[in-house]
Amino acid sequence: MISPFEKKLWLSSPTMHGDEQHFVQEAFDANWVSTVGPHLAELEKTAAAYVGMPYGVALSSGTAALHLAVKLAGVQPGENVFCSDMTFDATVNPVSYEKGRQIFIDSEYDTWNMDPAALEQAFKLYPNTRVVMLAHLYGTPAKLDEILAICKKHHAILIEDAAESLGATYKGKQTGSFGTYNIISYNGNKIITCSGGGMLFTHDEESANKARKWATQARENAPWYQHEELGYNYRMSNILAGIGRGQYMHLNEHLAQKRAIYKRYQEGLKDLPIEMNPYVKGEMEPNCWLSCLLIKPEAMCKQVRGEKEALYVKEPGKSCPTHIMETLAKYNVESRPIWKPMHLQPIYRMNPFITKDGNGRARTNAYIAGGTVDVGADIFARGLCLPSDNKMTQEQQDVVIELIKECFK
């Protein structure tokens, strides 16, 4: 009989090593505890050098970084922006901050990211669109060569949301370095953390300086507080930057741990009717921030989801994400559904949604007119994020694997 864990097994929680405390103490001792200080400059240099970008701007969150990226791209009220559909809403909300309109692009099965074929269809329907906002889901890079070629063809700016994919590479190049403006997140559940915070990357010094100015209430260079444009309180603190400096010392260690967790799930669950979140081998090296499973259609028991609740009927040899999630929760193990696609969210349900076949209407199930698969809705219906905490022991992960196997009996 499997017993519940005494301490909760988390999806992904912060991992501190002690080096962080050293840098934080430095900030305290020097009284650099606000949004200025030497740790900020050092973190920006470290982060930019790691991803291979000339300039980094340390900010209070990944969302703040995305907002400033949208402003740098010049998005105007009423302007369309092509956005990844299956992502956290923090990816797309900054478009609304600037009163733009999101047009959601369906996912594809090879990576679960934005489908290049659907993006091409979107440009046919909305040819004057200037900005594409792409997210790399769960640490797996999108098909960047195809996405970039489409953007170049249509003279569009790419904003790369690499919040979840720090350390992941596409053809040997770090994510967070492909777009005109790119961001990463240091939220508490990410592969490294500052307890919060994010970083904006840009290719030119003028944009970096503009972002820093906006992030500090757009104060002008004057003896008094002079303001000529709208600003924000978005700058990271020197203390949080100190935490980040300590975390970067262990990034490669975290990457190795996350990838080992993915491989153990892949091996331990290989006899079940499931697939792990995919990537294109030979082109991509994901960071495996979260390991996820996708139940094969023939192995899905009946499951119905409303806006806030789900019901299922267990069938022999079959399971569903809700069943597995509830089973794991009984044993004090956290799991989470795949991101609910943006075009199914009540706040964005009236926005256009584009599939690879050019359909532009949102639907609430996995199939739309003519039998075309709504890929994002299908992955949401069959997918589940598994506990991927890098402090999870192999023995603990073995228990999780056994619990998942029990769900299919």
N, C-alpha and C positions, 0 to 999 in steps of 0.2 A: 504494500500500500504506500503510495507516494504521499508524503506529508507536505503541507504548505511551508514555504520559506518563512523563517522568523522575521527576517528583514526583507522588505519589498525588493524585488528584482526589477530595476527600472528599464525603460525603453532606451534612454541615453542620458546619463547624468554627468555633471562636471567631475573631472579628475584632477586633483591638485597634487603637486609634487614637492612643494617647499621653496622652490626657486621663486615662485610668485611672491611669497611673503618677504623675501629679501628685497625685491624691487619696491614693493609697497612700503616697507619700512624706510627705504631710502627716501621715498616721497614724503613720508611723515617727518623724518628727521630734517629734511630741507624745507619743510612747510610748503612744498609744491602739491597741494591737495585739490586744486581747482582744475579748470579746463585749460591751463597752461602748465608747461613744465618739460623737462628733458625727456621723460619717458614717452611723451607723445611723439616727438620728433624721431626717436629711436624706433618706436613701434611702426611708424609710417615707413621708415627706411627698410626695416626688416620685412614687413609685409609686401611692399612693392618689389623688393629684390626676390622674394620667394616666388611670386607669381610671374615675374618678368615684366613688370610695368614700370615706367619712369617715375610716376608720382602716385602716392597714396595719401588719403585724407581720413584721419581717425574720427569717427562720429559715434553718437550715442546709441545707434542701432543700425542693423542692416536696412530697416525700413527707411530711416532717415537718409541713408546712403542712396537708396533707390529714388527717394523723392528728389534729392539734389541732382541725380542722374537725369530724371525726367525734366527738371528745370534746365539743366545744361543742354539737353537735346532740344529745348525750345518748344515743348508741347504747349499748344494754345487751347483755350476753351473751345469745346466742340470738336477738336481734332481727334481722328481715329488713331489708335495704337494697337498693333497686333500683339497679343499676349498669350503666353502659355496658358492652357486651359486647366490642366491638372497640376495644381500647385497650391501653396498656402496663400491666403488672400493678401498677405503682406507684399507679395510680388506685384499685384495689380492695383492695390488701393492707391499708391502714389499717383497713378494716372488721374484718379478722381480728385486728388488734392489740387491738381492743376486744371480741373474741370474738363479733362479730355474724356474720350469714350473708348472703353476696351472692346476689342473684337477678339473673341477667343478662338484659338487655333487648336484643333483636336490633336491628340497624342498618337504615337505609333507604337507597335508592340515590341520592336527591337530594343528600345531603350526606355520606353514610357514617356519620352519627352516630345516636344513639339514636332509634328510630322512635316517634313519639308514639302511633301506633295500638297498637304492642306494649306501650307503657307503660300505656295504658288497659286493655288486656287483663290486664296484671299486677295492676292494682288490683282487677279483678274476682276474680282468683284469690287474692290476698293483700290484702284490703281494709284491714287494720289497719296497713299499712306507713306509717311516718312520714317516711322519709328517702329522697331520690333523689340519686344521685351521677352527675353528667353530665360527660362529657369532650368537648371540641371537638377532633376528629381532624385532625391535620396543619395546624392553623391555620384550619380552616373552622368557622364557628359552626353549632351545631345549630338546629333549628326552635324557637327559644326561646319565641315567643308560645304555641305549642301546648303545649310542655312545661310552661310556667308555669301555663297555664290548667288543665291536668290536676292539677298539684300543688296549686293553690288549691282546686280542686273536692274533692280528697281530704285537704285540710289537711296536706299534706306539706311538709317542709323541703327546699329545693334546695341542694345543695352543687355548686358549679360549678368543675370542673377545667379551668382555662384555661392549663394548663402550656405547651401548644403554640401558643396563639392570642393571645399578647400583641400588641396593635395591630390585631387583627381586630375588625370592628364588625358589629352586627346592628341594622338600621334606625337607623343613626347612633350607636348606643350601644356602648361598648367591652365586649367579653367580659371576664369577671372582675368584673362589676358587677350581675349579674342574680340571683344566689342570695342566700340568707341568709348563707352563708359561701362565700368564693371564694378560689382560689389561682392563682398563676402560678409558673413555674419559671425559674431562672437557671442551669440546667445548661449545661455547656460547649458543647452542640450547639444550644442554643436561639437565638432571634433576637437577643437580647442575653444576656450572661452575667456572672456574678460569679465565674466559674470553678466555682462551685457555688452552692447557695442557692435560696431560694424566698421567697414573700411570701403571707401570709394576709390577706385583706380581710374586714372585718366592718362592720356598720352602727352598732354601739354601742360606746361606750368601755369599758363593763364587760367585754364579751367580749374586746376587745383586751387589756385589762390582765390578764385571766385567762389568755389565751394566752401573754403575755409571762412571767407567773409560772410556768406549767407548763414553758415552754421553758428556764427557768433553775432547774431542779430543784425547783420549787414551794417556794422558800424563803420563809418568812414574814417579816414586818417586825418583826424582833427583833434585839437586839445579838449574839446567837449564831445558829448555824445551827439554825433551828427548822423542822420539816417536819411538816405535818398531812395532806398528800395526796401522791399519787404524782406525781413530776415527771420531766423529761427534759432532756438536754443538747442542745437544739434551736436555741439562739440563733445567729444569724449573727455573724461577727466584724466588727469595725470595718474591717479591711483589705479584706475581700470587699465590704463595703458601699461602700468607696471605689471599687473597680473598677466596681460597679454604677452609681454616680453618673456616672462617665465614660462608661459605655455608654449611659445614657439620653440623653446629648447627641447620639448618633448613631442612635437608634432609627428615626426617620423615614427616614434614609438607608438603613438595613438593609431596612426595609419596601419601599421603592422598588426596591431591588436584587432582593429575593425575588420581587416581583410581575413584574418584567421577565423573570426567569428562567422563571417559569411561562408567560408569554405567548410567549416564544421556543420553548419546548417545544410549546406548543399549535399554533403556526404551523408549526414544523418537522416535526411528526409528523402533521399533519392528513390526509395521504394514506394513513396506515396504518390498519388495523382496530383502533384503540385509542381510548379516551376518557381525558381527563385527570380527576383528582379533581375532582368537581363542587361547585357551590354554587348557591344560588338567586339569580339576578341580580335586582337591584333591591331586595333585602332584605339581602343580606350582602356584606361586603367582607372576604374572607379575607386573612390575612397571608402566605399562600403559603410558610409555613415550609419545608414539603417539597412538591415537585412530584411527583405520582405518576401512573402510567398504569394503565389497566384494559383488558386485552385482550378484545375481543369474543368471545363464546362460539364462534362459527363459525371463529375464527382461532386457537383454542387447539390446540396439538399435544398429544399424550398426555403427561400429567404425573402422577406419583404421589409423594406425600410420606408418609414415615414420621414417627416422633417427632423424628429428628435429621438425616435424610438425605432427598434427593429424587432421583427418576429421571425422565427424559423421553425421548421418541422424536421426533426432528426430522422434520417433514413439510414439503414444499414450500409456500411461501406462508403458513406458520403458525409460531407460536413459543409460548413460555410464560415465566413469570417466571424460572424456574430457568435456562432457556437464555440469556435476556438478561442475567441477573445474572452467570453464568459467563463470558459473552462480554465484558462490561464489565470484569470482574476481570482478564482476560488483558491488558487495556490499562491496568491500574493505576487503574481507576475503581471507586469504591465505590458500590454500590446496596444495597437491603435489601428483603426481603419486607414486605408490609403486616403490621401487627400481627396475630398469630394470635389469634383470638377467645378470650376467657377461658373460655367453656364447652367449648372443645376442649383446654384446658391440663390436663395430668394433675393438677395440684394442685386444680383447681376442676371437674373433670369430673362430679362427682356433684351439683353445685349446680343448682338449677332454672334453666331457660333458656326465655324467653318470646318467641314470634314474634307478628306482628300478627294471626295467626289463632288465637292463644290456646294454641298447643301449648306444653307445658311440659317436654319431655324433650330432653336433649342428644343430638346425633348427631355423627358424625365426617365426614360429607360435606355437600355443599351442599344436599341435599334431605332432608326429613323426611316423616313419614307423610302420605299423601294428595297428595304432589307439591308441598307448600308449600316455597317457597324459604327456606333459612337464609341470609339476605342476607350476614351477616358471613362465614360460611364460603365463600360464593361469591366475595366480594371478595378474601378472603385467597388463594383458589386462583388468581385471575386478575390480581391487582394487584402492583405493584412501585413502591417509592420510588426516585426518580431522584436523581443528584447535584444538590444545590441550594445548594451553598456560594456565599455572596455574593461571594467572591473569585474565582470561576470566570469566566474571560473569555468573551466571545461566541464567540471562535474555538475555545476548548476545548469549549464547549457544542455548537458545530456538529459537532465530531468525535463527541461522544457521540450526537448525533442520527443521524449517519451510521452509527454502529455498531449502533444500534437498528434502523435500516432494513435493514441487512444481515441481521439475524436473521430477517426475514420473507421472505427470498428463497428 
